[in-house]
Amino acid sequence: MTATMTTPAPPTPAGGLFAPRLRAMTVGVVALVSLLAFEALAVGTAMPTVARGLDGIALYGIAFGGPFAAGVLAMVLSGLWSDMRGPSGPVWHGLGWFVAGLVVAGSATSMEVLVVGRVVQGFGSGLLSVALYVVVGRVYPERLHRRIFAAFAAAWVVPSLVGPAVAGLVVEHLGWRWVFLAVPAVAVPAGLLIGPGLRAVGAVPAAGRPAGALTRLGWAGAAAVSAALLHVGGQQRGITAVALVGAALAGLLVSAPRLLPAGFLRAGRGLPTVIGLRGLASAAFVAAEVVIPLMLTRERGLSPTAAGLVLTAGALAWSGGSWLQGRMPVPRSRATLPTVGLACITLGTAVVTSALVPAAPVWVAVLGWAGAGLGMGLLYPSLSVLTLELSAPGEQGRNSSSLQLGDSLFAATVLALTGALLAASAAPGPGSYAGTLAVAAGLGLLGALLAHRVVPATR
């Protein structure tokens, strides 16, 4: 049973994230999160060139689905490992697998070898992403949790702004291999920066392996296979796509609830709702984000660059919202920031549909998307803080892995369904765009209506 308590942090001198005791750790963990984000975003830019250069178009789908699936399995393993022995092991192993995968992918002479490297890289990313959350719970005092998670959010947003452009320049002027090979040069020093802090983190005493650990890993494997099928199916057309996506969704419906907190499906109070809100927000934002450039270029005649700048407005607002929530006074209710954030996502996404009305100025849609980004910035770090706050010391890893699993699986599922909706018509039009945005707004509204349930039931 999840305990409503915070993990006692080591004594920390007065100061913020860059106090002498925390400075190296803060720089290191934020750098690692930035690298994970950059690599996840940059590969999409480089992969068409990679596939052509290695004559591997047939493996294009699995080059994305493979690492995603490996990451799902690694997230669960990292959570169990962190709870049993502390986060140091999964951090170092995650960094090692991540760097090794990048080296293999960057030096690949065939698409098959590159896929192996991508899977290894994805496994390392999954280990790292969960373990770094546990590091926050063990190293940083509670008063700094909102700020460090705001820094994590910024570490994802900044690569989303510059990552694709930087990757494109690297591919054009240095070659696609350096999209993979340049990252270890930064990842290794970042790991060394956090080394002293990790050595000071003790393991939470555990009575052997947690009950049901092997069963949980088994369900994680099933979810990983389903996630891979979802990615591959999304790259197909016709009956093949329907069969693969259908099988993947069925697998996720069976396996995912067994990896998430009890009460997740009925929005149980406390942690189950926290996990659910993160998934709903992620799904809503991604569903809208993938359709906005297509809608603006086809319906309003914007250039690809101009349509991309609309997404940039959302990313900048996300970063601003993260900064704001880290510095505002702590709300009186845990539900305040999640409710406001999801309301912003819902309203902002609804306003984006104004772009389908020829008489409406495009800047109205831009403001709407910025509002949705602001909501994500307010929401994401606050849910990360709540996850640690509602976790007993020996459950931080499991609950952090559940948070990120829900996030990833919800987004992947909605992406597959969105792709199917757009592919159903030979030429997507206003109806399919409006339908996708309505789904996104509906997910946000559902989350806003459930947000009050992040407050655990009183006894």
Disulfide bonds with the S-S distance in Angstrom:
none
